[in-house]
Amino acid sequence: MGQGAFLMRRLENVRGEFSLTALAYNIRRTITLVGVPDLIATARA
């Protein structure tokens, strides 16, 4: 994902930043494995 260092300071903010990075990674991986049409169909159900 190209993240070399955290942009935020303080542990609470770094945790939030890491959570967003992990969420983006998981969504990207899901799109790669399942595909966009199936992901949209699953989200609507």
N, C-alpha and C positions, 0 to 999 in steps of 0.2 A: 504494500500500500504506500510505500515511500515515506513512512513516518520515521524519521531519525531521532527526533526528540519531541518532548511535549511542549506545547506553546503556552500552556497555562501554568500557574504557580499554585501552591498549596495542594495538599493531598486530596481534598474534596473535589477541586476543579480537575485535577489530573485523572481522578477516577471517572468523572463525567466525560472527559475527553476520550479516555480509553474505551468507555462503554460505547460511545458513538462510533469509534473506529471499528470496534468488534461488530457492531450492528451492520455497518456498511460492508464489512468483509463477508458476513454471513449472508446478506442480501445478494451481494455480487456472486457468491458461490452458489446460492440457490438458483439464480438466473442461469448460471452456466450449466448446472446439472439438470434442471427441470425445463427451463425455457420460459420466455415471457408469457405466452398464451396460457400455459398450464398454471403459472403462478397467479395470473389475474383471475382465472377460473376458480382456483382454490381460495383466493382472498374474498371473492364474492360469495362463496358458499358459507 
